[in-house]
């Protein structure tokens, strides 16, 4: 055996050598490692706690010269499996008889199928309901809701964004409502 083939240190047979090397690492290095681990753990916990569906943004309702921006009262992930509710997001506008409501949806809604559902009181005081057509993705971002009789009074207007979840029935496929924005008469 030549000198170059030999190792000047004896081979480590236990962890004593590794432990000795770890003890030589300065304390500030250990403190930095611990701090990094704590920060990474905190970020991971924050992401897990705040994960869920992203809010698609506000719908703007306008009637009789007044405007309100409404955040969604319900919003879910695309499969409608993880949902958030915010009943305080309902907005109000005065809606006297014959008032039309103009609404504008954000891009996140525009990219999906959506429709407008509404309730109103007719000339006899009976509550009625209706729906707009379903707007396909990227078809239109604005809609004007006008009731056919000027004596009728809107009570509630709801923008409904559809998700990817569907139920098949004898009458056809029903898509789940992913998000809703609500305007009430006030």
C-alpha positions as CSV (number, residue, x, y, z in Angstrom):
1,X,0.0,0.0,0.0
2,X,1.3,3.4,-0.8
3,X,1.0,6.5,1.4
4,X,-1.5,8.0,-1.0
5,X,-3.8,5.0,-0.6
6,X,-3.9,5.5,3.2
7,X,-6.2,7.8,5.0
8,X,-4.5,9.9,7.6
9,X,-7.5,9.6,9.9
10,X,-8.8,6.4,11.3
11,X,-12.2,5.3,10.0
12,X,-15.2,6.3,12.1
13,X,-16.8,3.3,13.7
14,X,-19.4,5.2,15.7
15,X,-21.2,8.5,15.7
16,X,-18.6,10.1,18.1
17,X,-16.8,11.8,15.2
18,X,-20.0,13.3,13.8
19,X,-21.1,14.4,17.2
20,X,-17.8,16.1,17.7
21,X,-18.1,18.0,14.4
22,X,-21.7,19.1,15.3
23,X,-20.5,20.5,18.6
24,X,-18.0,22.7,16.7
25,X,-20.8,24.4,14.8
26,X,-21.3,27.9,16.3
27,X,-24.4,28.6,18.2
28,X,-25.5,31.4,16.0
29,X,-25.7,28.9,13.1
30,X,-28.0,26.6,15.2
31,X,-30.1,29.6,16.1
32,X,-30.4,30.6,12.4
33,X,-31.4,27.1,11.4
34,X,-34.1,27.0,14.2
35,X,-35.4,30.4,13.1
36,X,-35.7,29.3,9.5
37,X,-37.5,26.1,10.5
38,X,-39.9,28.2,12.6
39,X,-40.6,30.7,9.8
40,X,-41.2,27.9,7.3
41,X,-43.6,26.1,9.7
42,X,-45.5,29.3,10.3
43,X,-45.9,30.0,6.6
44,X,-47.1,26.5,6.0
45,X,-49.6,26.7,8.8
46,X,-50.9,30.1,7.6
47,X,-51.3,28.8,4.0
48,X,-53.2,25.8,5.3
49,X,-55.5,27.9,7.5
50,X,-56.2,30.4,4.8
51,X,-56.5,28.0,1.9
52,X,-59.8,27.5,0.3
53,X,-61.7,29.0,-2.5
54,X,-60.6,32.4,-3.7
55,X,-63.3,35.1,-3.7
56,X,-64.1,35.9,-7.3
57,X,-64.6,39.6,-6.7
58,X,-67.4,42.1,-6.4
59,X,-70.6,42.4,-8.5
60,X,-71.7,46.0,-9.0
61,X,-75.4,46.7,-8.8
62,X,-76.8,50.1,-10.0
63,X,-80.4,51.4,-9.7
64,X,-81.9,54.8,-9.8
65,X,-78.6,56.6,-9.8
66,X,-77.1,54.7,-6.9
67,X,-74.4,52.0,-7.0
68,X,-73.4,49.2,-4.6
69,X,-70.5,46.8,-4.9
70,X,-71.4,43.4,-3.4
71,X,-68.9,40.8,-2.3
72,X,-70.2,37.2,-2.6
73,X,-72.5,35.9,0.1
74,X,-71.3,32.4,-0.8
75,X,-68.3,31.3,-2.8
76,X,-66.9,27.9,-3.4
77,X,-64.1,26.2,-5.2
78,X,-64.8,25.1,-8.8
79,X,-66.1,21.7,-7.7
80,X,-68.4,23.2,-5.1
81,X,-66.8,21.1,-2.3
82,X,-65.1,23.8,-0.2
83,X,-67.4,26.9,0.4
84,X,-67.3,30.1,2.4
85,X,-70.4,32.0,3.6
86,X,-70.6,35.7,4.3
87,X,-74.3,36.6,5.0
88,X,-73.2,40.2,5.8
89,X,-72.2,40.7,2.1
90,X,-75.8,41.4,1.1
91,X,-76.2,45.0,-0.2
92,X,-79.3,47.1,-0.3
93,X,-80.6,49.8,-2.7
94,X,-84.0,51.5,-2.8
95,X,-86.0,49.7,-5.5
96,X,-89.3,51.5,-6.0
97,X,-91.8,49.9,-8.5
98,X,-90.7,50.0,-12.1
99,X,-87.0,50.4,-11.2
100,X,-84.5,48.6,-13.4
101,X,-81.2,47.2,-12.0
102,X,-78.0,47.2,-14.0
103,X,-75.3,44.8,-12.9
104,X,-71.7,44.1,-13.8
105,X,-69.9,40.9,-13.0
106,X,-66.1,40.5,-12.4
107,X,-63.9,38.7,-14.9
108,X,-63.8,35.5,-12.6
109,X,-67.6,35.3,-13.1
110,X,-67.5,36.3,-16.8
111,X,-65.3,33.3,-17.5
112,X,-68.0,30.9,-16.3
113,X,-71.7,30.3,-16.9
114,X,-73.9,32.5,-14.7
115,X,-77.4,33.9,-14.5
116,X,-79.6,36.3,-12.5
117,X,-82.4,35.1,-10.2
118,X,-84.9,37.6,-8.8
119,X,-88.0,37.9,-6.7
120,X,-90.6,40.7,-7.0
121,X,-94.0,41.7,-5.8
122,X,-96.7,42.1,-8.5
123,X,-99.6,44.7,-8.6
124,X,-101.7,42.4,-6.3
125,X,-99.0,42.1,-3.6
126,X,-98.2,38.5,-4.5
127,X,-94.5,37.5,-4.4
128,X,-93.2,36.1,-7.7
129,X,-89.8,34.9,-8.9
130,X,-87.9,34.7,-12.2
131,X,-84.6,33.9,-13.8
132,X,-82.6,35.3,-16.7
133,X,-81.2,33.1,-19.3
134,X,-77.9,31.3,-18.5
135,X,-75.0,33.3,-19.9
136,X,-72.2,31.1,-21.3
137,X,-68.6,31.9,-20.5
138,X,-67.3,35.2,-21.9
139,X,-70.7,36.1,-23.4
140,X,-71.4,39.2,-21.5
141,X,-70.4,40.9,-18.3
142,X,-73.3,43.3,-17.9
143,X,-77.0,42.8,-17.6
144,X,-80.1,45.0,-17.1
145,X,-83.0,43.6,-15.2
146,X,-86.2,45.3,-16.1
147,X,-89.6,43.9,-15.0
148,X,-92.3,44.0,-17.7
149,X,-94.9,45.8,-15.6
150,X,-93.9,49.2,-14.1
151,X,-96.2,48.4,-11.1
152,X,-94.1,45.5,-10.1
153,X,-91.4,46.0,-7.4
154,X,-88.1,44.0,-7.2
155,X,-87.4,42.6,-3.8
156,X,-84.2,40.6,-4.3
157,X,-81.7,40.2,-7.2
158,X,-79.1,37.4,-7.0
159,X,-76.2,36.8,-9.4
160,X,-75.4,33.1,-9.5
161,X,-72.1,31.7,-10.8
162,X,-72.2,28.0,-11.7
163,X,-69.5,25.5,-10.8
164,X,-68.3,22.2,-12.3
165,X,-70.4,20.1,-10.0
166,X,-73.6,18.8,-11.6
167,X,-76.5,16.5,-10.8
168,X,-78.1,14.6,-13.7
169,X,-81.9,14.2,-13.3
170,X,-84.7,13.0,-15.7
171,X,-85.2,16.6,-16.7
172,X,-81.5,17.1,-17.5
173,X,-78.3,18.3,-15.9
174,X,-78.4,20.7,-13.0
175,X,-75.2,22.6,-12.2
176,X,-74.4,23.6,-8.7
177,X,-74.3,27.3,-7.8
178,X,-70.7,28.1,-7.0
179,X,-71.0,31.7,-5.9
180,X,-73.8,34.2,-5.2
181,X,-74.1,38.0,-4.9
182,X,-77.2,39.5,-3.4
183,X,-79.0,42.8,-3.7
184,X,-82.2,43.5,-1.7
185,X,-84.6,46.3,-1.7
186,X,-83.9,48.7,1.1
